[in-house]
């Protein structure tokens, strides 16, 4: 297993597992929660490490290492994505599973948190190799997951096609069609309408609420988006449809800027064929780090963890940060941003639209009755607005920033379930 950057030059911990433990401590202290509840929540309940062989196209075998972490199942089966990324670590997967518990709690879903990851860069493999890599991972974790146990979904560098392969592998192993074992599937095999747009749609709803709260008009808001995977791409399209000016977009290779607003449709077309930096009509080309510091109304980090830290938080100029990614701001960055008056919509709220529609997908699979896109979107809207308002109320009541408020909303629900089950 590879090692992560443990600290940056300000000696700030960049280990997501330590970061989430700190976030739990902060919220639990304010709520005066009993220490035994905190001790249970500070580590995952079960973690599985697998090493599984995959035959490559040239006939050689590569052994992949992967993890599945199940943090807490007080509220229901564990739920959360599977990512394929070269920098995946066990601590990262554990932390991501913990954020999932709090995410499901904030938005009121009957789930605990889970997460999986495989150390691999899928961009370096053929389509057939990716299929074997996906099926192999599901085979390796099949006993550990299940519709009433732990339900995976897409995450970084995995998508509906991967979910389809995994669902098929699980169904074959169990000798029965089991769509509810995984969400984010293609529509033809039990996927939900609206799921592929849900993370971004939910995020946009929270941005609308935040701008309204600050008295800033949505129609003329300027937006910068770091990361152009599913969430970044759909958020750009939805926001530009609402009249916002998307002035900057980046992906892992670099970014583009246009003070008059980028043509989102053209940028998406360009990304479909390669990289953002291949886009010919930008005013200037910028780095992904420079994008974060632009003078915009809304900044959407939609890539990976730890991009806003004590090193650059002071230079962030956005009025609203909507965390479409998981864990983009460190606790030290949060403190600086809070002092500056930046409204940070925390990941566990801002990107909870994805798991919310995953929940709708699971409900549809279990009841074998499928909803219209309008039903899905209306129910998503209701869940997001309720969660946003609950977090705002809690934060104002305790005079804390929104991340702590969101953790507190969630912690109360989880602690109540743990007590009702007699765990503490
Ligand atoms: N991977 C997404 C997340 O981090 C979605 C999880 C799900 O749909 O279960 O929230």
Boltz pocket constraint, residues with backbone or C-beta under 6 A from the ligand:
constraints:
  - pocket:
      binder: B
      contacts: [[A, 79], [A, 80], [A, 81], [A, 82], [A, 103], [A, 151], [A, 152], [A, 153], [A, 154], [A, 155], [A, 156], [A, 183], [A, 184], [A, 326], [A, 351], [A, 352], [A, 354], [A, 355], [A, 356], [A, 358]]
      max_distance: 6.0
